[in-house]
Amino acid sequence: MKRILFVDDEPNVLQGLQRMLRPLRREWDMAFVAGGSEALQTLEGNPCDIIVSDMRMPGMDGVLLLGEVKRCYPESIRIALSGHSEMEMLCECTRVTHQYLAKPCDPEMLKTTVDRAIGLQALLSDDKFRKLVANIDSLPSLPKLYTEIMEELSSEDGSIGRVAEIIAKDVGMTTKVLQVVNSAFFGLVTHVASPAQAAMMLGVDTIRGLVLSSKVFSQFEQDKSGLDLAAVQHFSERSGALARRIAMAEGQPTKTCDHALMAGMLQDVGQLVLANHLPGEYAEVARAASASDWEAEQAIFGCSHMEVGAYLLGIWGLPNPIVEAVAHHHCPGQSVGNDFSPLTAVHIANVLLRDGGGDSAETPGLDLDYLQRLGLHERLPVWRELCAELHHMEELT
């Protein structure tokens, strides 16, 4: 059983949690403690898989507690549960929590969040990589874009439109902004259609506070990983755009089309994680020219950027369709669904863009068995035409 630790200084809240979660005692090994110091003592003898903590507590508050958990038990998934919604609280929480739930929390929401976190651990079986990913609080950005957004946010008349435009071009910034927007901090229930819209929903003052005080964005330092971050960013933008076009061509709902856009942009976020944190090993991936990147990663690391990226996005609370698309975009046949999804669109876009959108009889990397399972294999000419149209538009601009 997975071990879950709940921390709150209010006895009534703890008792309420115990009553609410009692039916799950055969599924979860649960502990309930009344403060930060007691929580750390409990963890010394028995680390937990997930910790759910209140933020405002006397003595050691939730920020200090989760900061210590991050330092000493980085593999634990950290969830904040709080009734406070001040900007200061958001800035303090962002660097130490994976997700933020608002009090009073609906029992089903809490159960779903914890269940999902538990389920995600099956994506990434290696403890070393789970620990690495769970300890990440920001992703590296292109130096040029990092400089641009810092200048815009430091300006007294910084424009949210310009800030949103910069964020939408950068995988690292997009991922962090989507994490914040998808948390319960703002009580947002509006569907997020794009990275730019996510930035607009937060507003320039919120983003400025997050960036300048909490340093939620970071700059990619040139290293020995061999990863061309500019190329990754460019491909991600194009893949998201094409995935959205494919979903629209298949008559999918607006939400599916929007998820396809964001999943396409975030599909290679795991590469940023591996290259930034394991540059020496990742350089071997670049040298393994005979294999695809994910197969080379699998051979060298025992996992690929698909699982790493999906695990990060999952514990950061991004929507399931995006997580699934990132987890399987090179091998969609491993998924269980039989309907068109953002995964379908991202897989097709990824393959066609890497193949140049060619019209050869065979398209390397395309999972035809998966497309036949969905009854979509005859749509390939339509998707190739969409890819050609995207190429033509790029040439014009």
The 8 nearest C-alpha neighbors of each residue, nearest first, counted from 0:
[[1, 27, 28, 26, 2, 25, 3, 29],
 [0, 2, 27, 28, 48, 3, 117, 47],
 [1, 3, 28, 47, 48, 29, 27, 0],
 [4, 2, 29, 49, 47, 50, 48, 28],
 [3, 5, 50, 30, 29, 31, 51, 49],
 [6, 4, 31, 51, 52, 50, 30, 32],
 [5, 7, 52, 32, 33, 34, 31, 53],
 [8, 6, 33, 53, 9, 34, 52, 13],
 [7, 9, 33, 34, 56, 10, 6, 57],
 [8, 10, 12, 11, 7, 13, 33, 56],
 [11, 9, 13, 12, 14, 8, 33, 7],
 [10, 12, 14, 13, 9, 15, 16, 8],
 [13, 11, 15, 9, 10, 14, 16, 7],
 [14, 12, 16, 10, 15, 11, 17, 7],
 [15, 13, 17, 11, 16, 12, 10, 18],
 [14, 16, 12, 18, 13, 17, 19, 11],
 [17, 15, 19, 13, 14, 18, 20, 12],
 [16, 18, 14, 20, 15, 19, 21, 13],
 [19, 17, 15, 21, 16, 20, 14, 22],
 [18, 20, 16, 17, 21, 15, 106, 22],
 [21, 19, 17, 23, 22, 18, 16, 24],
 [20, 22, 18, 23, 24, 19, 17, 16],
 [23, 21, 20, 24, 25, 19, 18, 26],
 [24, 22, 26, 21, 25, 20, 27, 28],
 [23, 25, 27, 26, 21, 22, 28, 29],
 [24, 26, 23, 27, 22, 28, 0, 21],
 [27, 25, 23, 24, 0, 28, 1, 22],
 [26, 28, 24, 1, 0, 29, 25, 23],
 [27, 29, 2, 0, 1, 3, 24, 30],
 [30, 28, 3, 27, 2, 4, 31, 24],
 [29, 31, 4, 5, 3, 32, 28, 2],
 [32, 30, 5, 6, 4, 13, 29, 33],
 [33, 31, 6, 34, 38, 37, 5, 30],
 [32, 34, 8, 7, 6, 37, 31, 9],
 [35, 33, 8, 37, 36, 7, 6, 32],
 [34, 36, 38, 59, 64, 37, 39, 60],
 [35, 37, 39, 38, 34, 40, 59, 64],
 [36, 38, 40, 35, 34, 39, 41, 32],
 [37, 39, 35, 41, 36, 40, 32, 34],
 [40, 38, 42, 36, 41, 37, 43, 35],
 [41, 39, 37, 43, 38, 42, 36, 44],
 [42, 40, 38, 39, 43, 44, 37, 45],
 [41, 43, 46, 45, 39, 44, 40, 38],
 [44, 42, 40, 41, 45, 39, 46, 38],
 [43, 45, 42, 41, 46, 40, 39, 47],
 [44, 46, 42, 43, 41, 47, 2, 40],
 [47, 45, 42, 43, 44, 48, 72, 41],
 [46, 48, 2, 49, 3, 75, 4, 45],
 [47, 49, 75, 2, 3, 1, 76, 50],
 [48, 50, 76, 3, 75, 47, 77, 4],
 [49, 51, 4, 77, 3, 5, 78, 52],
 [52, 50, 78, 5, 79, 4, 6, 77],
 [53, 51, 6, 79, 80, 5, 61, 7],
 [52, 54, 80, 7, 81, 61, 79, 55],
 [53, 55, 61, 81, 60, 56, 62, 52],
 [54, 56, 60, 53, 61, 57, 81, 83],
 [55, 57, 60, 8, 54, 59, 58, 61],
 [58, 56, 59, 60, 55, 8, 34, 35],
 [59, 57, 60, 56, 35, 34, 36, 55],
 [58, 60, 35, 57, 63, 64, 56, 36],
 [61, 59, 56, 55, 63, 62, 54, 57],
 [60, 62, 54, 64, 63, 53, 65, 52],
 [61, 63, 65, 64, 60, 66, 92, 54],
 [64, 62, 66, 61, 60, 65, 59, 67],
 [65, 63, 61, 67, 66, 35, 62, 60],
 [66, 64, 68, 67, 62, 63, 95, 61],
 [65, 67, 63, 69, 64, 68, 95, 62],
 [68, 66, 70, 64, 65, 69, 71, 63],
 [69, 67, 65, 72, 71, 70, 66, 64],
 [68, 70, 73, 66, 67, 72, 71, 65],
 [69, 71, 67, 68, 73, 72, 66, 134],
 [70, 72, 68, 69, 67, 73, 66, 74],
 [73, 71, 68, 69, 74, 75, 70, 46],
 [74, 72, 69, 134, 130, 75, 70, 71],
 [73, 75, 130, 133, 72, 129, 76, 134],
 [76, 74, 48, 49, 73, 72, 77, 47],
 [75, 77, 49, 48, 50, 74, 133, 78],
 [76, 78, 96, 50, 97, 49, 75, 51],
 [79, 77, 51, 98, 96, 99, 97, 50],
 [78, 80, 99, 52, 51, 100, 53, 98],
 [81, 79, 100, 53, 52, 101, 99, 102],
 [82, 80, 102, 101, 53, 83, 54, 79],
 [81, 83, 102, 101, 84, 103, 80, 53],
 [84, 82, 81, 85, 88, 101, 55, 102],
 [83, 85, 184, 86, 88, 82, 89, 185],
 [86, 84, 88, 87, 83, 89, 90, 184],
 [85, 87, 89, 88, 90, 84, 205, 208],
 [86, 88, 90, 85, 89, 91, 84, 208],
 [87, 89, 91, 85, 86, 90, 92, 84],
 [90, 88, 86, 92, 91, 87, 93, 85],
 [89, 91, 87, 88, 209, 93, 92, 213],
 [90, 92, 88, 89, 93, 87, 62, 94],
 [93, 91, 89, 95, 90, 94, 96, 88],
 [92, 94, 90, 95, 91, 96, 89, 213],
 [93, 95, 136, 92, 96, 91, 213, 215],
 [94, 96, 66, 92, 93, 65, 69, 62],
 [97, 95, 77, 98, 78, 92, 93, 94],
 [96, 98, 315, 77, 78, 314, 76, 95],
 [97, 99, 78, 96, 315, 182, 316, 79],
 [98, 100, 79, 182, 183, 78, 80, 184],
 [101, 99, 80, 183, 79, 81, 98, 102],
 [100, 102, 81, 82, 80, 183, 104, 103],
 [103, 101, 82, 104, 81, 80, 100, 83],
 [102, 104, 101, 105, 82, 81, 80, 100],
 [105, 103, 102, 101, 106, 109, 100, 108],
 [104, 106, 108, 107, 109, 103, 102, 110],
 [107, 105, 109, 108, 110, 104, 19, 20],
 [106, 108, 110, 109, 105, 111, 112, 104],
 [109, 107, 111, 105, 106, 110, 112, 104],
 [110, 108, 112, 106, 107, 111, 113, 105],
 [109, 111, 107, 113, 112, 108, 114, 106],
 [112, 110, 114, 108, 109, 113, 107, 115],
 [113, 111, 109, 115, 110, 114, 108, 116],
 [112, 114, 116, 110, 115, 111, 109, 117],
 [115, 113, 111, 117, 116, 112, 110, 118],
 [114, 116, 118, 112, 117, 113, 111, 119],
 [117, 115, 113, 119, 114, 118, 314, 112],
 [118, 116, 114, 115, 119, 120, 113, 1],
 [119, 117, 115, 120, 116, 121, 114, 122],
 [118, 120, 116, 121, 122, 117, 115, 310],
 [119, 121, 122, 118, 123, 117, 124, 116],
 [120, 122, 119, 123, 124, 118, 117, 310],
 [123, 121, 120, 119, 306, 124, 310, 118],
 [122, 124, 121, 120, 125, 306, 129, 310],
 [123, 125, 121, 122, 126, 120, 129, 128],
 [124, 126, 127, 128, 123, 129, 301, 302],
 [127, 125, 129, 128, 130, 124, 74, 123],
 [128, 126, 130, 125, 129, 131, 74, 132],
 [127, 129, 131, 130, 126, 125, 132, 123],
 [130, 128, 126, 132, 131, 127, 74, 133],
 [129, 131, 74, 128, 133, 127, 73, 132],
 [132, 130, 128, 134, 129, 133, 127, 135],
 [131, 133, 129, 134, 135, 130, 128, 311],
 [132, 134, 130, 74, 135, 131, 129, 73],
 [133, 135, 73, 132, 131, 130, 69, 136],
 [136, 134, 132, 133, 137, 131, 138, 311],
 [135, 137, 94, 134, 215, 138, 95, 93],
 [138, 136, 215, 216, 135, 217, 139, 175],
 [137, 139, 171, 217, 140, 216, 271, 136],
 [140, 138, 219, 217, 218, 171, 137, 141],
 [141, 139, 218, 219, 171, 145, 217, 142],
 [140, 142, 144, 143, 219, 145, 218, 229],
 [143, 141, 145, 218, 144, 146, 219, 140],
 [144, 142, 146, 141, 145, 147, 140, 148],
 [145, 143, 147, 141, 146, 142, 148, 165],
 [144, 146, 142, 148, 147, 143, 140, 141],
 [147, 145, 149, 143, 144, 148, 142, 150],
 [146, 148, 144, 150, 145, 149, 151, 143],
 [147, 149, 151, 150, 145, 146, 152, 144],
 [148, 150, 152, 146, 151, 147, 153, 145],
 [149, 151, 153, 147, 148, 152, 146, 154],
 [152, 150, 148, 157, 154, 149, 153, 147],
 [151, 153, 149, 154, 150, 157, 207, 148],
 [154, 152, 150, 151, 149, 155, 157, 207],
 [153, 155, 157, 151, 156, 152, 150, 149],
 [156, 154, 157, 153, 152, 151, 158, 150],
 [155, 157, 154, 158, 151, 152, 153, 159],
 [156, 158, 154, 151, 152, 155, 159, 153],
 [157, 159, 161, 160, 162, 156, 203, 151],
 [160, 158, 162, 203, 161, 163, 202, 199],
 [161, 159, 163, 158, 162, 164, 199, 195],
 [160, 162, 164, 158, 159, 163, 165, 151],
 [163, 161, 159, 165, 164, 160, 158, 166],
 [164, 162, 195, 166, 160, 198, 161, 165],
 [163, 165, 161, 167, 162, 166, 195, 160],
 [166, 164, 162, 168, 167, 163, 161, 144],
 [167, 165, 163, 169, 168, 172, 164, 173],
 [166, 168, 194, 164, 195, 165, 169, 173],
 [169, 167, 166, 165, 164, 170, 236, 232],
 [168, 170, 166, 172, 171, 167, 173, 232],
 [171, 169, 173, 172, 174, 265, 232, 264],
 [170, 172, 138, 174, 140, 173, 139, 169],
 [173, 171, 175, 166, 174, 169, 170, 176],
 [172, 174, 170, 176, 171, 175, 166, 194],
 [175, 173, 177, 171, 172, 176, 170, 178],
 [176, 174, 178, 172, 177, 173, 171, 179],
 [175, 177, 179, 173, 178, 174, 172, 180],
 [176, 178, 180, 174, 179, 175, 181, 173],
 [179, 177, 175, 181, 176, 315, 180, 316],
 [180, 178, 176, 182, 177, 181, 175, 184],
 [181, 179, 177, 182, 178, 176, 197, 201],
 [180, 182, 178, 179, 177, 317, 316, 183],
 [183, 181, 179, 99, 184, 180, 98, 178],
 [182, 184, 186, 100, 185, 101, 99, 181],
 [185, 183, 182, 186, 84, 99, 101, 100],
 [184, 186, 187, 183, 84, 182, 180, 179],
 [187, 185, 183, 184, 188, 101, 182, 180],
 [188, 186, 185, 189, 183, 180, 181, 184],
 [187, 189, 186, 190, 183, 181, 191, 185],
 [190, 188, 187, 191, 192, 186, 200, 181],
 [189, 191, 192, 188, 254, 187, 257, 181],
 [192, 190, 193, 197, 189, 196, 194, 257],
 [191, 193, 257, 190, 196, 194, 254, 258],
 [192, 194, 196, 195, 191, 197, 261, 257],
 [195, 193, 197, 167, 196, 173, 198, 166],
 [194, 196, 163, 198, 167, 193, 197, 164],
 [197, 195, 199, 193, 198, 194, 200, 192],
 [198, 196, 194, 200, 195, 199, 191, 193],
 [197, 199, 195, 163, 201, 196, 200, 202],
 [198, 200, 196, 202, 201, 197, 195, 163],
 [201, 199, 197, 198, 202, 196, 180, 195],
 [202, 200, 198, 199, 205, 197, 206, 203],
 [203, 201, 199, 200, 205, 204, 198, 159],
 [202, 204, 159, 206, 205, 207, 201, 158],
 [205, 203, 207, 206, 202, 208, 201, 152],
 [206, 204, 208, 207, 203, 202, 201, 209],
 [205, 207, 209, 203, 208, 204, 210, 202],
 [206, 208, 204, 210, 205, 209, 152, 211],
 [209, 207, 205, 206, 211, 210, 212, 204],
 [210, 208, 206, 213, 207, 90, 212, 211],
 [209, 211, 214, 207, 215, 208, 213, 212],
 [210, 212, 208, 214, 207, 209, 213, 215],
 [213, 211, 208, 209, 210, 214, 90, 207],
 [212, 214, 209, 215, 210, 90, 211, 94],
 [215, 213, 210, 216, 211, 212, 209, 217],
 [214, 216, 210, 213, 137, 209, 217, 136],
 [217, 215, 214, 137, 210, 172, 138, 139],
 [218, 216, 139, 140, 138, 137, 219, 215],
 [217, 219, 140, 139, 142, 145, 220, 141],
 [220, 218, 139, 140, 141, 142, 221, 217],
 [219, 221, 222, 218, 142, 139, 275, 141],
 [222, 220, 219, 223, 224, 225, 226, 275],
 [221, 223, 224, 220, 278, 225, 275, 226],
 [222, 224, 225, 278, 279, 282, 221, 226],
 [225, 223, 278, 282, 281, 274, 226, 222],
 [224, 226, 282, 223, 285, 227, 281, 222],
 [225, 227, 224, 228, 274, 285, 282, 281],
 [228, 226, 230, 229, 225, 231, 224, 232],
 [227, 229, 231, 230, 226, 232, 141, 271],
 [228, 230, 232, 231, 227, 233, 141, 234],
 [229, 231, 233, 227, 228, 232, 234, 235],
 [230, 232, 228, 234, 229, 233, 235, 227],
 [233, 231, 235, 229, 230, 234, 228, 236],
 [234, 232, 230, 236, 235, 231, 229, 237],
 [233, 235, 237, 231, 236, 232, 238, 230],
 [234, 236, 264, 238, 232, 233, 237, 231],
 [237, 235, 233, 239, 264, 234, 238, 232],
 [238, 236, 240, 234, 235, 239, 241, 233],
 [237, 239, 235, 263, 241, 240, 236, 348],
 [240, 238, 263, 260, 264, 242, 236, 237],
 [239, 241, 237, 243, 238, 242, 260, 236],
 [240, 242, 244, 238, 243, 239, 348, 237],
 [243, 241, 344, 345, 239, 245, 348, 244],
 [242, 244, 260, 256, 246, 259, 240, 241],
 [245, 243, 241, 247, 242, 246, 248, 240],
 [244, 246, 248, 242, 247, 243, 344, 241],
 [245, 247, 243, 249, 256, 248, 244, 251],
 [248, 246, 244, 250, 249, 245, 251, 256],
 [249, 247, 245, 250, 246, 244, 251, 382],
 [248, 250, 246, 247, 251, 245, 339, 244],
 [251, 249, 247, 248, 246, 252, 245, 253],
 [250, 252, 246, 247, 249, 255, 256, 253],
 [253, 251, 255, 254, 256, 250, 247, 246],
 [252, 254, 256, 255, 257, 251, 247, 192],
 [255, 253, 257, 256, 252, 258, 192, 190],
 [254, 256, 258, 252, 257, 253, 259, 341],
 [257, 255, 243, 259, 253, 246, 254, 258],
 [258, 256, 254, 260, 192, 259, 255, 253],
 [257, 259, 255, 261, 260, 256, 262, 321],
 [260, 258, 341, 256, 262, 243, 257, 242],
 [261, 259, 239, 243, 257, 263, 258, 262],
 [260, 262, 264, 258, 263, 259, 239, 265],
 [263, 261, 321, 265, 259, 264, 260, 266],
 [264, 262, 239, 238, 266, 260, 345, 261],
 [263, 265, 235, 239, 261, 262, 236, 266],
 [264, 266, 262, 268, 263, 267, 261, 170],
 [265, 267, 325, 263, 262, 268, 264, 235],
 [268, 266, 269, 270, 265, 304, 308, 305],
 [267, 269, 308, 271, 265, 270, 266, 272],
 [270, 308, 268, 304, 272, 307, 267, 271],
 [271, 269, 273, 304, 268, 272, 267, 274],
 [272, 270, 274, 268, 269, 273, 275, 138],
 [271, 273, 269, 275, 270, 274, 276, 268],
 [272, 274, 270, 277, 276, 275, 271, 269],
 [275, 273, 278, 271, 224, 277, 281, 272],
 [274, 276, 272, 273, 271, 278, 277, 139],
 [275, 277, 273, 274, 278, 272, 131, 271],
 [278, 276, 273, 274, 280, 279, 275, 281],
 [279, 277, 224, 274, 281, 280, 223, 275],
 [280, 278, 282, 281, 277, 224, 223, 283],
 [279, 281, 282, 283, 278, 277, 284, 224],
 [282, 280, 278, 284, 283, 224, 279, 274],
 [281, 283, 224, 225, 285, 284, 279, 280],
 [284, 282, 286, 281, 285, 280, 287, 279],
 [283, 285, 281, 287, 282, 286, 295, 296],
 [286, 284, 282, 283, 287, 225, 288, 281],
 [285, 287, 283, 284, 288, 282, 289, 225],
 [288, 286, 284, 285, 289, 290, 295, 283],
 [287, 289, 286, 290, 285, 291, 284, 292],
 [290, 288, 287, 291, 286, 295, 292, 294],
 [289, 291, 288, 295, 287, 294, 292, 293],
 [292, 290, 294, 293, 295, 289, 288, 287],
 [291, 293, 295, 294, 296, 290, 284, 285],
 [294, 292, 296, 303, 295, 291, 297, 304],
 [295, 293, 297, 291, 296, 292, 290, 298],
 [294, 296, 298, 292, 297, 293, 284, 290],
 [297, 295, 293, 303, 299, 294, 298, 300],
 [296, 298, 302, 301, 294, 303, 295, 300],
 [297, 299, 295, 296, 301, 300, 294, 302],
 [300, 298, 296, 297, 301, 295, 284, 280],
 [301, 299, 302, 297, 296, 298, 303, 280],
 [300, 302, 297, 298, 299, 296, 303, 125],
 [303, 301, 297, 300, 296, 306, 304, 307],
 [304, 302, 296, 297, 293, 305, 306, 307],
 [303, 305, 269, 307, 270, 306, 308, 293],
 [306, 304, 326, 303, 308, 307, 325, 309],
 [307, 305, 309, 326, 308, 304, 303, 122],
 [308, 306, 304, 269, 310, 305, 309, 311],
 [307, 309, 269, 268, 311, 305, 310, 306],
 [310, 308, 326, 322, 306, 312, 325, 311],
 [309, 311, 313, 307, 308, 312, 306, 119],
 [310, 312, 308, 313, 309, 314, 132, 315],
 [313, 311, 315, 309, 317, 310, 314, 322],
 [314, 312, 310, 316, 315, 311, 317, 309],
 [313, 315, 316, 311, 312, 97, 116, 310],
 [316, 314, 97, 312, 313, 178, 98, 317],
 [317, 315, 313, 314, 98, 178, 181, 312],
 [316, 318, 312, 313, 315, 181, 178, 319],
 [319, 317, 321, 320, 316, 322, 313, 181],
 [318, 320, 322, 321, 323, 317, 313, 316],
 [321, 319, 323, 322, 318, 324, 341, 258],
 [322, 320, 262, 324, 319, 323, 318, 258],
 [321, 323, 319, 309, 325, 324, 320, 313],
 [324, 322, 326, 320, 321, 325, 319, 327],
 [323, 325, 342, 321, 328, 326, 322, 327],
 [324, 326, 266, 322, 309, 323, 328, 327],
 [327, 325, 305, 309, 323, 306, 324, 322],
 [326, 328, 331, 330, 324, 329, 325, 323],
 [327, 329, 346, 324, 325, 330, 331, 342],
 [330, 328, 327, 346, 331, 364, 305, 349],
 [329, 331, 327, 332, 328, 333, 366, 346],
 [332, 330, 327, 333, 334, 328, 329, 369],
 [331, 333, 369, 334, 330, 366, 368, 335],
 [332, 334, 331, 330, 335, 327, 369, 336],
 [335, 333, 332, 331, 336, 327, 323, 330],
 [334, 336, 333, 337, 332, 331, 338, 323],
 [337, 335, 338, 334, 339, 340, 373, 332],
 [336, 338, 373, 372, 335, 339, 369, 334],
 [339, 337, 336, 373, 340, 343, 372, 374],
 [338, 340, 343, 373, 337, 341, 342, 344],
 [339, 341, 342, 343, 338, 255, 344, 320],
 [340, 342, 259, 344, 343, 324, 258, 345],
 [343, 341, 324, 340, 345, 344, 346, 328],
 [344, 342, 340, 346, 341, 345, 339, 347],
 [343, 345, 242, 341, 347, 342, 346, 245],
 [344, 346, 348, 242, 342, 263, 347, 343],
 [345, 347, 328, 349, 343, 344, 348, 342],
 [348, 346, 350, 344, 349, 345, 351, 343],
 [349, 347, 345, 351, 242, 350, 346, 238],
 [348, 350, 346, 352, 347, 351, 345, 238],
 [351, 349, 353, 347, 348, 352, 354, 365],
 [350, 352, 356, 354, 348, 353, 349, 355],
 [353, 351, 355, 354, 349, 350, 356, 348],
 [352, 354, 350, 355, 351, 349, 356, 348],
 [355, 353, 351, 356, 352, 350, 357, 362],
 [354, 356, 352, 357, 353, 351, 386, 350],
 [357, 355, 351, 354, 383, 352, 386, 387],
 [358, 356, 355, 359, 354, 383, 351, 362],
 [357, 359, 360, 356, 383, 380, 362, 361],
 [358, 360, 361, 357, 362, 356, 354, 363],
 [361, 359, 358, 362, 357, 363, 379, 380],
 [362, 360, 359, 363, 358, 365, 364, 357],
 [361, 363, 365, 364, 359, 360, 354, 350],
 [364, 362, 365, 361, 354, 350, 366, 351],
 [363, 365, 350, 366, 362, 329, 330, 354],
 [364, 366, 363, 362, 367, 350, 347, 346],
 [365, 367, 369, 368, 364, 370, 330, 332],
 [368, 366, 370, 369, 365, 371, 376, 372],
 [369, 367, 371, 370, 366, 372, 332, 376],
 [368, 370, 372, 332, 367, 366, 371, 373],
 [371, 369, 367, 376, 373, 375, 372, 368],
 [372, 370, 374, 368, 376, 373, 369, 375],
 [371, 373, 369, 370, 374, 368, 337, 375],
 [372, 374, 370, 371, 337, 375, 338, 369],
 [375, 373, 371, 372, 376, 370, 377, 369],
 [374, 376, 370, 373, 377, 378, 371, 372],
 [375, 377, 370, 371, 378, 374, 379, 367],
 [376, 378, 375, 379, 380, 374, 371, 381],
 [379, 377, 381, 376, 375, 380, 382, 383],
 [378, 380, 382, 381, 377, 383, 376, 375],
 [381, 379, 383, 382, 378, 384, 377, 358],
 [382, 380, 384, 379, 383, 378, 385, 248],
 [383, 381, 385, 379, 384, 380, 386, 245],
 [384, 382, 386, 380, 385, 381, 356, 379],
 [383, 385, 387, 381, 382, 386, 388, 380],
 [386, 384, 382, 388, 383, 387, 389, 381],
 [385, 387, 383, 389, 384, 388, 356, 382],
 [386, 388, 384, 390, 385, 389, 383, 391],
 [389, 387, 391, 385, 386, 390, 384, 392],
 [388, 390, 386, 392, 391, 387, 393, 385],
 [391, 389, 387, 393, 388, 392, 394, 386],
 [390, 392, 388, 394, 389, 393, 387, 395],
 [393, 391, 389, 395, 394, 390, 388, 396],
 [394, 392, 390, 396, 395, 391, 389, 388],
 [393, 395, 391, 392, 396, 390, 389, 388],
 [396, 394, 392, 393, 391, 390, 389, 388],
 [395, 393, 394, 392, 391, 390, 389, 388]]
